[in-house]
Amino acid sequence: MKFMRLIGTVVSIGSLLFCSYILLFNPYTHTSAEPDVLTSYTIMYLLPMFLTGYGSFSVKPIWLIIGSIWALPLSLYCLATPDVFKYLIIGPMLVVTIGIIMFKNTRTS
């Protein structure tokens, strides 16, 4: 269970850092994103990743599942875009997998 907590925390923090980096240093325009784009990404991706980080750190697998489902629409949208943005799907998919494993482990214990 401690290993799953560690993986969930690392994936959440990694997703936060990756999304923040590509928003602030866009590889295509070499400028940061506009304020409305920052707001939408914050609500649709960064807040759920904070939630999943809290859920994995405090061993509450339901928060991992809720946060990854919350971030899934934007991640699926970014999956259809070219290059770097398509990798935003990795975080929510790993987190939902870890959440399901943690949920099964807490139910059997």
Long-range contacts (C-beta under 8 A, 24 or more apart in sequence): 1-59, 1-102, 1-105, 4-56, 4-98, 4-101, 4-102, 4-105, 5-56, 5-57, 5-59, 5-102, 7-56, 7-94, 7-98, 8-52, 8-53, 8-55, 8-56, 8-57, 8-64, 8-95, 8-98, 8-99, 8-102, 9-53, 9-56, 9-57, 11-52, 11-56, 11-91, 11-94, 11-95, 11-98, 12-49, 12-50, 12-52, 12-53, 12-56, 12-91, 12-95, 13-53, 14-91, 15-45, 15-49, 15-88, 15-90, 15-91, 15-92, 15-95, 16-46, 16-49, 16-50, 16-53, 18-87, 18-88, 18-91, 19-45, 19-46, 19-49, 19-88, 19-91, 20-46, 22-84, 22-85, 27-83, 27-84, 40-74, 41-74, 44-70, 44-71, 44-73, 44-74, 45-71, 45-74, 45-75, 45-88, 48-92, 49-91, 49-95, 52-95, 52-99, 55-99, 56-95, 56-98, 56-102, 59-102, 59-106, 61-98, 61-99, 61-100, 61-102, 61-103, 61-106, 62-99, 62-103, 63-99, 64-95, 64-96, 64-98, 64-99, 64-102, 65-96, 65-99, 65-100, 65-103, 67-92, 67-95, 68-92, 68-93, 68-95, 68-96, 68-99, 69-96
